[in-house]
Amino acid sequence: MSRLDTLHQITRISEDNCKGCKQRAEIIREHGHIHFYVDRHCTKVCPIGAELKRLGTQLEGGRKG
């Protein structure tokens, strides 16, 4: 998969799942937009977040420089 395809996939998954996530909205309501709390839930608990993290790791692996 190309880097651009991966970016499109990340965007699609995020828009389809994360924007309407009730758990994410609840965390933001409780803690504000403190990235730590949202990130902890999304990468450790949520399977969608785990997939996004995996795709992000693919992007990092393809970096040059």
N, C-alpha and C positions, 0 to 999 in steps of 0.2 A: 504494500500500500504506500502510495506517495505521501509526502509530508502534507501536501495540500488536501489530499483525501482524508488524512487523519484529522486535520483541522476542521474540515467540513463535518466529519463524523462527531467530533467533540461538540461542535456547535449544535448539531441536530439533537444529540442526546441531551445536552444541557437544556435546550429550549423545550424539548418534549417532556422532560421529566423534572428538572430542578425548579423551573419557574413556578410550577404549581404545587411544589412539595409542601405539604402541611407541616411536617416535622421541621423543615428548614425555616418556615415562616414563624413557627413557635419559638425556635431558638433565637431568631432575630428579635422577636417581640420581647423575650426575656432578657437578652444580653445586648441588644443593639447589634450593630453591624461589626461586632468584634470578631475578626476573622478566625481566631483560635477556636471558638466554640462551634462555629459553623463547619470549619475545616475538620475538626475532630469528629463530629458526627458523620460528615459526608465521606471521609476517607476510611473511617474505622468501622462504621455501622452500616452505612447504606451501600447496597451492591452496585447501584448506579454510580455512586461516587468512586467506588473501587475501580470500576471500568474506566471512568474518566482519568483516574490517576494512572492506570496502566497505559492508556493512550498517550497521556502526557509524558510518561517515561519513554515511550517510543520516540516522541518528538525530541526529547533531550538526547537520546542515543544517536539521532541522525544529524546532530549539529556539527558544523565544521568550524574550526577556528581555535 
